[in-house]
Amino acid sequence: MSICRGAAGLRGGNPRGIFIHNDAGSQNANAAFYRKWLQTHPLENGFAHAYVASDGILYAEDDAYAAWHCGQTDGNRNYYSIEVCQSMGDLEIFKKNEENALKLAAQKCKQYGIVPNTNTIRLHKEVFATACPHRSVEIHGGTSGCKTYFINKIREYMGMDKLPDAPVVSGGGSSAASGDPGIVFTYGVMLTDGTILPFVNNLSDFAGLPGRTIAGIAIKVNKGTVKYRVHVKGKGWLPYVTGCNWSDA
């Protein structure tokens, strides 16, 4: 049995993608440290399948089980998770850990028939309000640069051609999902207390706050028109609206 003992439950199938994390750990946060730490750490607070560090790779959870690693149900259940350790320590050691993590990702992609692309190779910050993978983002030219780097290094280790620059996505889409890269969707949400959160463009970020209920949404586009409606839990669909107007429910 693994260290994490199947705590997050069976995933019900093979992983369909990979999340890559940075641990925000010091130079001492190596595989040996995590082997001991996970045995006393409340697992509901988070854990990954594999921890890649200077002293090797710790496989903390079996592939057949989910892990609580990204704060999103789909990601936790359907994606394999790799933690690049010692991300607050020596840069060269961290970069070596990252290289080994991407080699592990390539191995898992081959094992499960996963094609590395923007939907299958994910960053924690795509689905949760976090800086993770903070150091990888820092050294690879920002969020989009980091994602592109991860995808192409994994493809390289698999003997595949590189992809063109990959925009960061959220929820499986892309900034050009409409088929026209010139179209910009701008949208925002209102919380139940009336707070209106900042608007975001396309899928460069997400609207909302973890644990807060969304009571309203407004959307606009820079070309053409958009028609949208929302589903109220337990009540069904509301009528379509076409404007970006908080007064138009």
SEPA-140538 format. One record per residue (C-alpha): y, x, z; residue in three letters. Coordinates in pm, 1 decimal, m for minus. Layout:
REM residues N
<node Y="Y" X="X" Z="Z" sefi="ALA"/>
...
//
This chain:
REM residues 249
<node Y="0.0" X="0.0" Z="0.0" sefi="MET"/>
<node Y="350.8" X="121.9" Z="m78.2" sefi="SER"/>
<node Y="612.5" X="205.2" Z="184.0" sefi="ILE"/>
<node Y="792.0" X="m123.9" Z="119.3" sefi="CYS"/>
<node Y="469.0" X="m326.1" Z="133.7" sefi="ARG"/>
<node Y="559.0" X="m580.0" Z="m133.7" sefi="GLY"/>
<node Y="840.9" X="m717.3" Z="83.8" sefi="ALA"/>
<node Y="1033.3" X="m867.8" Z="m210.7" sefi="ALA"/>
<node Y="724.0" X="m1037.7" Z="m355.3" sefi="GLY"/>
<node Y="526.5" X="m1009.6" Z="m677.5" sefi="LEU"/>
<node Y="743.3" X="m1008.2" Z="m988.7" sefi="ARG"/>
<node Y="492.6" X="m1210.9" Z="m1193.6" sefi="GLY"/>
<node Y="483.7" X="m978.2" Z="m1493.7" sefi="GLY"/>
<node Y="583.4" X="m634.9" Z="m1616.7" sefi="ASN"/>
<node Y="941.9" X="m518.9" Z="m1565.5" sefi="PRO"/>
<node Y="1157.8" X="m594.7" Z="m1868.1" sefi="ARG"/>
<node Y="1428.8" X="m339.6" Z="m1799.3" sefi="GLY"/>
<node Y="1559.6" X="m75.0" Z="m1562.4" sefi="ILE"/>
<node Y="1851.9" X="m54.4" Z="m1321.5" sefi="PHE"/>
<node Y="1981.6" X="293.6" Z="m1240.0" sefi="ILE"/>
<node Y="2159.7" X="347.1" Z="m908.8" sefi="HIS"/>
<node Y="2337.8" X="626.3" Z="m719.3" sefi="ASN"/>
<node Y="2253.0" X="634.0" Z="m349.3" sefi="ASP"/>
<node Y="2592.2" X="747.1" Z="m207.3" sefi="ALA"/>
<node Y="2383.6" X="984.3" Z="3.7" sefi="GLY"/>
<node Y="2460.5" X="1333.9" Z="128.9" sefi="SER"/>
<node Y="2276.8" X="1653.0" Z="35.1" sefi="GLN"/>
<node Y="2025.6" X="1570.2" Z="308.5" sefi="ASN"/>
<node Y="1936.4" X="1233.3" Z="153.5" sefi="ALA"/>
<node Y="1632.9" X="1361.9" Z="m34.2" sefi="ASN"/>
<node Y="1291.9" X="1206.0" Z="m97.2" sefi="ALA"/>
<node Y="1157.7" X="1321.1" Z="240.3" sefi="ALA"/>
<node Y="1453.4" X="1158.0" Z="412.9" sefi="PHE"/>
<node Y="1400.3" X="825.9" Z="233.1" sefi="TYR"/>
<node Y="1027.5" X="830.5" Z="307.2" sefi="ARG"/>
<node Y="1109.4" X="822.4" Z="680.8" sefi="LYS"/>
<node Y="1421.6" X="606.2" Z="652.1" sefi="TRP"/>
<node Y="1252.7" X="322.3" Z="464.8" sefi="LEU"/>
<node Y="993.4" X="281.9" Z="738.6" sefi="GLN"/>
<node Y="1260.6" X="178.1" Z="989.7" sefi="THR"/>
<node Y="1531.4" X="44.3" Z="754.4" sefi="HIS"/>
<node Y="1560.0" X="m339.7" Z="733.9" sefi="PRO"/>
<node Y="1428.6" X="m383.2" Z="380.6" sefi="LEU"/>
<node Y="1625.4" X="m703.0" Z="326.1" sefi="GLU"/>
<node Y="1935.6" X="m480.3" Z="325.9" sefi="ASN"/>
<node Y="1815.4" X="m316.5" Z="6.0" sefi="GLY"/>
<node Y="1562.8" X="m74.7" Z="m139.8" sefi="PHE"/>
<node Y="1462.1" X="59.8" Z="m480.8" sefi="ALA"/>
<node Y="1128.0" X="123.5" Z="m649.6" sefi="HIS"/>
<node Y="1181.6" X="498.5" Z="m690.5" sefi="ALA"/>
<node Y="1404.1" X="763.5" Z="m529.7" sefi="TYR"/>
<node Y="1464.0" X="1075.2" Z="m739.2" sefi="VAL"/>
<node Y="1582.6" X="1378.0" Z="m541.9" sefi="ALA"/>
<node Y="1577.3" X="1756.8" Z="m536.3" sefi="SER"/>
<node Y="1239.5" X="1762.4" Z="m357.4" sefi="ASP"/>
<node Y="1067.6" X="1522.2" Z="m597.2" sefi="GLY"/>
<node Y="1027.0" X="1150.7" Z="m658.5" sefi="ILE"/>
<node Y="942.8" X="900.9" Z="m387.4" sefi="LEU"/>
<node Y="770.4" X="589.4" Z="m522.8" sefi="TYR"/>
<node Y="867.4" X="343.6" Z="m250.4" sefi="ALA"/>
<node Y="740.6" X="22.6" Z="m411.4" sefi="GLU"/>
<node Y="463.0" X="m57.3" Z="m657.2" sefi="ASP"/>
<node Y="571.3" X="m161.1" Z="m1006.0" sefi="ASP"/>
<node Y="405.2" X="m501.4" Z="m973.1" sefi="ALA"/>
<node Y="646.8" X="m600.8" Z="m696.1" sefi="TYR"/>
<node Y="1015.7" X="m684.3" Z="m702.7" sefi="ALA"/>
<node Y="1274.5" X="m487.1" Z="m505.5" sefi="ALA"/>
<node Y="1603.0" X="m585.5" Z="m341.6" sefi="TRP"/>
<node Y="1825.4" X="m339.7" Z="m523.1" sefi="HIS"/>
<node Y="2111.0" X="m505.1" Z="m713.7" sefi="CYS"/>
<node Y="2220.1" X="m824.6" Z="m538.2" sefi="GLY"/>
<node Y="2114.1" X="m1045.0" Z="m831.4" sefi="GLN"/>
<node Y="1793.6" X="m1248.1" Z="m849.1" sefi="THR"/>
<node Y="1710.7" X="m1169.1" Z="m1212.0" sefi="ASP"/>
<node Y="1771.2" X="m797.7" Z="m1165.8" sefi="GLY"/>
<node Y="1574.0" X="m779.8" Z="m842.2" sefi="ASN"/>
<node Y="1276.0" X="m967.6" Z="m982.8" sefi="ARG"/>
<node Y="1255.1" X="m850.1" Z="m1342.4" sefi="ASN"/>
<node Y="1387.3" X="m492.9" Z="m1347.5" sefi="TYR"/>
<node Y="1248.0" X="m163.7" Z="m1224.9" sefi="TYR"/>
<node Y="1496.8" X="21.4" Z="m1003.0" sefi="SER"/>
<node Y="1560.9" X="394.9" Z="m984.3" sefi="ILE"/>
<node Y="1785.5" X="555.1" Z="m721.9" sefi="GLU"/>
<node Y="1943.7" X="889.3" Z="m815.8" sefi="VAL"/>
<node Y="1971.3" X="1055.0" Z="m476.1" sefi="CYS"/>
<node Y="2212.9" X="1299.8" Z="m313.1" sefi="GLN"/>
<node Y="2503.6" X="1160.6" Z="m514.4" sefi="SER"/>
<node Y="2756.9" X="1278.7" Z="m256.0" sefi="MET"/>
<node Y="2612.2" X="1629.1" Z="m247.0" sefi="GLY"/>
<node Y="2612.8" X="1930.9" Z="m479.8" sefi="ASP"/>
<node Y="2703.6" X="1829.2" Z="m834.7" sefi="LEU"/>
<node Y="2447.4" X="2048.3" Z="m1012.0" sefi="GLU"/>
<node Y="2167.0" X="1921.5" Z="m790.2" sefi="ILE"/>
<node Y="2277.9" X="1564.0" Z="m852.1" sefi="PHE"/>
<node Y="2285.8" X="1620.0" Z="m1229.0" sefi="LYS"/>
<node Y="1931.5" X="1755.1" Z="m1217.5" sefi="LYS"/>
<node Y="1823.3" X="1452.2" Z="m1014.3" sefi="ASN"/>
<node Y="1987.7" X="1227.0" Z="m1271.0" sefi="GLU"/>
<node Y="1808.3" X="1402.8" Z="m1555.7" sefi="GLU"/>
<node Y="1474.4" X="1352.7" Z="m1381.7" sefi="ASN"/>
<node Y="1563.2" X="988.1" Z="m1314.3" sefi="ALA"/>
<node Y="1628.5" X="928.9" Z="m1684.0" sefi="LEU"/>
<node Y="1299.0" X="1097.8" Z="m1770.9" sefi="LYS"/>
<node Y="1128.1" X="860.1" Z="m1527.7" sefi="LEU"/>
<node Y="1310.1" X="569.9" Z="m1693.5" sefi="ALA"/>
<node Y="1180.4" X="686.0" Z="m2032.6" sefi="ALA"/>
<node Y="827.6" X="702.9" Z="m1891.7" sefi="GLN"/>
<node Y="854.4" X="347.8" Z="m1757.6" sefi="LYS"/>
<node Y="998.0" X="223.3" Z="m2087.4" sefi="CYS"/>
<node Y="700.3" X="367.5" Z="m2272.7" sefi="LYS"/>
<node Y="458.9" X="226.9" Z="m2015.9" sefi="GLN"/>
<node Y="592.1" X="m128.4" Z="m2042.3" sefi="TYR"/>
<node Y="711.0" X="m137.9" Z="m2402.6" sefi="GLY"/>
<node Y="1079.0" X="m156.8" Z="m2306.3" sefi="ILE"/>
<node Y="1325.8" X="m67.2" Z="m2583.0" sefi="VAL"/>
<node Y="1630.2" X="104.0" Z="m2424.9" sefi="PRO"/>
<node Y="1945.6" X="m87.2" Z="m2515.0" sefi="ASN"/>
<node Y="2242.3" X="m253.4" Z="m2347.2" sefi="THR"/>
<node Y="2029.5" X="m540.5" Z="m2216.1" sefi="ASN"/>
<node Y="1740.2" X="m335.5" Z="m2078.2" sefi="THR"/>
<node Y="1917.8" X="m33.9" Z="m1923.9" sefi="ILE"/>
<node Y="2158.1" X="m164.0" Z="m1661.7" sefi="ARG"/>
<node Y="2413.6" X="m38.4" Z="m1412.6" sefi="LEU"/>
<node Y="2435.3" X="m191.2" Z="m1065.6" sefi="HIS"/>
<node Y="2807.3" X="m258.5" Z="m1108.8" sefi="LYS"/>
<node Y="2737.5" X="m485.7" Z="m1407.0" sefi="GLU"/>
<node Y="2601.3" X="m758.1" Z="m1179.9" sefi="VAL"/>
<node Y="2756.5" X="m689.2" Z="m838.6" sefi="PHE"/>
<node Y="3093.8" X="m587.6" Z="m696.4" sefi="ALA"/>
<node Y="3012.1" X="m221.0" Z="m635.2" sefi="THR"/>
<node Y="3102.9" X="124.2" Z="m766.6" sefi="ALA"/>
<node Y="2734.0" X="213.0" Z="m811.4" sefi="CYS"/>
<node Y="2634.8" X="431.9" Z="m993.3" sefi="PRO"/>
<node Y="2961.8" X="591.7" Z="m881.1" sefi="HIS"/>
<node Y="2901.3" X="959.2" Z="m952.4" sefi="ARG"/>
<node Y="2724.5" X="905.9" Z="m1282.7" sefi="SER"/>
<node Y="3019.2" X="691.4" Z="m1394.6" sefi="VAL"/>
<node Y="3257.4" X="965.9" Z="m1284.3" sefi="GLU"/>
<node Y="3088.1" X="1250.1" Z="m1472.2" sefi="ILE"/>
<node Y="3005.9" X="1054.7" Z="m1790.3" sefi="HIS"/>
<node Y="3352.1" X="926.0" Z="m1876.1" sefi="GLY"/>
<node Y="3364.9" X="586.6" Z="m1710.0" sefi="GLY"/>
<node Y="3144.0" X="280.8" Z="m1704.5" sefi="THR"/>
<node Y="3089.7" X="241.0" Z="m2079.1" sefi="SER"/>
<node Y="3040.4" X="613.8" Z="m2128.7" sefi="GLY"/>
<node Y="2785.4" X="624.3" Z="m1848.3" sefi="CYS"/>
<node Y="2589.2" X="331.3" Z="m1987.7" sefi="LYS"/>
<node Y="2585.4" X="482.0" Z="m2335.7" sefi="THR"/>
<node Y="2477.5" X="818.0" Z="m2193.3" sefi="TYR"/>
<node Y="2191.2" X="663.2" Z="m1997.1" sefi="PHE"/>
<node Y="2062.8" X="464.7" Z="m2294.2" sefi="ILE"/>
<node Y="2076.9" X="753.8" Z="m2537.8" sefi="ASN"/>
<node Y="1921.5" X="1010.4" Z="m2301.8" sefi="LYS"/>
<node Y="1632.2" X="774.0" Z="m2233.1" sefi="ILE"/>
<node Y="1590.3" X="713.5" Z="m2606.5" sefi="ARG"/>
<node Y="1600.9" X="1090.8" Z="m2664.6" sefi="GLU"/>
<node Y="1323.0" X="1147.0" Z="m2408.6" sefi="TYR"/>
<node Y="1122.9" X="877.8" Z="m2588.6" sefi="MET"/>
<node Y="1175.7" X="1040.8" Z="m2930.5" sefi="GLY"/>
<node Y="1397.1" X="756.8" Z="m3055.5" sefi="MET"/>
<node Y="1726.5" X="760.7" Z="m3244.5" sefi="ASP"/>
<node Y="2046.2" X="723.2" Z="m3045.9" sefi="LYS"/>
<node Y="2244.5" X="401.6" Z="m3044.1" sefi="LEU"/>
<node Y="2618.0" X="385.6" Z="m3123.5" sefi="PRO"/>
<node Y="2857.5" X="357.6" Z="m2831.2" sefi="ASP"/>
<node Y="2744.3" X="64.7" Z="m2619.7" sefi="ALA"/>
<node Y="3003.0" X="m156.8" Z="m2448.2" sefi="PRO"/>
<node Y="2916.7" X="m252.7" Z="m2094.4" sefi="VAL"/>
<node Y="2777.9" X="m603.3" Z="m2071.5" sefi="VAL"/>
<node Y="2718.5" X="m854.0" Z="m1797.9" sefi="SER"/>
<node Y="2444.0" X="m1112.3" Z="m1805.5" sefi="GLY"/>
<node Y="2292.0" X="m986.8" Z="m2131.1" sefi="GLY"/>
<node Y="2588.9" X="m1035.8" Z="m2364.8" sefi="GLY"/>
<node Y="2839.0" X="m801.6" Z="m2526.4" sefi="SER"/>
<node Y="3210.3" X="m791.2" Z="m2590.3" sefi="SER"/>
<node Y="3139.5" X="m879.0" Z="m2953.1" sefi="ALA"/>
<node Y="2894.1" X="m1159.2" Z="m2878.4" sefi="ALA"/>
<node Y="3093.7" X="m1395.8" Z="m3092.8" sefi="SER"/>
<node Y="3018.2" X="m1187.8" Z="m3404.3" sefi="GLY"/>
<node Y="3385.9" X="m1089.2" Z="m3436.2" sefi="ASP"/>
<node Y="3489.2" X="m788.6" Z="m3222.3" sefi="PRO"/>
<node Y="3851.7" X="m902.9" Z="m3257.2" sefi="GLY"/>
<node Y="3793.1" X="m1216.5" Z="m3050.3" sefi="ILE"/>
<node Y="3883.1" X="m1186.0" Z="m2682.8" sefi="VAL"/>
<node Y="3767.5" X="m1444.1" Z="m2431.2" sefi="PHE"/>
<node Y="3984.6" X="m1455.9" Z="m2118.4" sefi="THR"/>
<node Y="3851.8" X="m1649.7" Z="m1822.4" sefi="TYR"/>
<node Y="3892.3" X="m1693.3" Z="m1450.9" sefi="GLY"/>
<node Y="3749.5" X="m1895.3" Z="m1165.4" sefi="VAL"/>
<node Y="3883.8" X="m2094.5" Z="m873.3" sefi="MET"/>
<node Y="3711.2" X="m2088.4" Z="m534.7" sefi="LEU"/>
<node Y="3656.8" X="m2394.9" Z="m316.4" sefi="THR"/>
<node Y="3957.3" X="m2307.5" Z="m98.5" sefi="ASP"/>
<node Y="4186.4" X="m2317.5" Z="m403.4" sefi="GLY"/>
<node Y="4207.3" X="m1940.1" Z="m449.5" sefi="THR"/>
<node Y="4235.6" X="m1845.3" Z="m817.6" sefi="ILE"/>
<node Y="4083.3" X="m1503.8" Z="m885.8" sefi="LEU"/>
<node Y="4224.5" X="m1264.1" Z="m1149.3" sefi="PRO"/>
<node Y="4136.1" X="m1338.6" Z="m1510.9" sefi="PHE"/>
<node Y="3896.5" X="m1103.5" Z="m1692.0" sefi="VAL"/>
<node Y="3843.3" X="m1032.3" Z="m2061.9" sefi="ASN"/>
<node Y="3507.4" X="m1070.1" Z="m2238.9" sefi="ASN"/>
<node Y="3225.4" X="m916.2" Z="m2036.1" sefi="LEU"/>
<node Y="3408.5" X="m607.2" Z="m1913.6" sefi="SER"/>
<node Y="3382.5" X="m749.1" Z="m1560.5" sefi="ASP"/>
<node Y="3264.8" X="m1064.8" Z="m1388.7" sefi="PHE"/>
<node Y="3463.2" X="m1351.6" Z="m1239.3" sefi="ALA"/>
<node Y="3382.0" X="m1450.5" Z="m883.0" sefi="GLY"/>
<node Y="3300.6" X="m1300.2" Z="m546.1" sefi="LEU"/>
<node Y="2954.3" X="m1253.3" Z="m392.6" sefi="PRO"/>
<node Y="2873.3" X="m1536.7" Z="m155.4" sefi="GLY"/>
<node Y="3174.0" X="m1752.0" Z="m256.4" sefi="ARG"/>
<node Y="3128.2" X="m2087.8" Z="m431.8" sefi="THR"/>
<node Y="3309.0" X="m2144.5" Z="m761.8" sefi="ILE"/>
<node Y="3489.0" X="m2480.4" Z="m786.8" sefi="ALA"/>
<node Y="3661.8" X="m2443.1" Z="m1122.8" sefi="GLY"/>
<node Y="3679.0" X="m2230.3" Z="m1436.0" sefi="ILE"/>
<node Y="3938.6" X="m2185.9" Z="m1710.3" sefi="ALA"/>
<node Y="3879.9" X="m2014.8" Z="m2044.9" sefi="ILE"/>
<node Y="4095.2" X="m1925.9" Z="m2346.1" sefi="LYS"/>
<node Y="4055.4" X="m1721.4" Z="m2664.5" sefi="VAL"/>
<node Y="4301.1" X="m1520.6" Z="m2873.7" sefi="ASN"/>
<node Y="4165.2" X="m1665.2" Z="m3202.0" sefi="LYS"/>
<node Y="4053.0" X="m2016.9" Z="m3283.4" sefi="GLY"/>
<node Y="3956.6" X="m2257.5" Z="m3004.6" sefi="THR"/>
<node Y="3695.1" X="m2278.8" Z="m2733.4" sefi="VAL"/>
<node Y="3526.5" X="m2589.7" Z="m2591.6" sefi="LYS"/>
<node Y="3342.0" X="m2567.9" Z="m2263.4" sefi="TYR"/>
<node Y="3208.8" X="m2772.7" Z="m1975.1" sefi="ARG"/>
<node Y="3045.6" X="m2708.8" Z="m1639.9" sefi="VAL"/>
<node Y="2740.1" X="m2835.2" Z="m1457.9" sefi="HIS"/>
<node Y="2782.9" X="m2951.7" Z="m1100.1" sefi="VAL"/>
<node Y="2481.0" X="m2884.1" Z="m883.1" sefi="LYS"/>
<node Y="2301.9" X="m3209.3" Z="m810.6" sefi="GLY"/>
<node Y="2543.8" X="m3417.3" Z="m1021.3" sefi="LYS"/>
<node Y="2507.2" X="m3312.2" Z="m1384.4" sefi="GLY"/>
<node Y="2751.9" X="m3216.4" Z="m1658.8" sefi="TRP"/>
<node Y="3126.2" X="m3280.1" Z="m1656.1" sefi="LEU"/>
<node Y="3321.4" X="m3367.1" Z="m1975.1" sefi="PRO"/>
<node Y="3420.9" X="m3092.4" Z="m2219.5" sefi="TYR"/>
<node Y="3767.9" X="m2937.2" Z="m2200.2" sefi="VAL"/>
<node Y="3945.0" X="m2720.7" Z="m2456.0" sefi="THR"/>
<node Y="4245.3" X="m2582.6" Z="m2267.7" sefi="GLY"/>
<node Y="4298.7" X="m2312.5" Z="m2007.4" sefi="CYS"/>
<node Y="4455.7" X="m2541.3" Z="m1749.5" sefi="ASN"/>
<node Y="4369.4" X="m2558.0" Z="m1379.7" sefi="TRP"/>
<node Y="4497.8" X="m2915.5" Z="m1369.2" sefi="SER"/>
<node Y="4245.6" X="m3026.1" Z="m1632.6" sefi="ASP"/>
<node Y="3923.7" X="m3067.2" Z="m1438.9" sefi="ALA"/>
//
